[in-house]
Amino acid sequence: MDSYQQLQKKVDELMVVESELTSLRKGAKVYKQQPNSFIYFRDDCHQALNDCRKQLHQLRGELEKMKTENMAPK
């Protein structure tokens, strides 16, 4: 799997996470995994949603950059 497809898969995963987080009630608590670890910490749903959207925005920008550089599969 090339880097474009991996990035697209990650964007798809984050879109599902965003959808799940928006469906939770206001003030719900969620668990967020720490990077490179098996440790989870309790987090606010609103904060987790903001983090997800930031990451999604960043990855979409990278995908667009790859498309303009003709690195996308044809």
Number of C-alpha atoms within 10 A of each C-alpha: 5 9 12 16 13 11 16 15 12 16 19 13 13 18 15 12 16 18 12 11 19 13 9 13 10 11 9 11 15 16 13 14 12 10 8 6 7 7 10 12 9 11 14 14 20 18 12 19 17 13 13 17 16 12 15 19 14 12 17 16 12 15 20 13 13 16 13 10 9 10 14 15 9 4
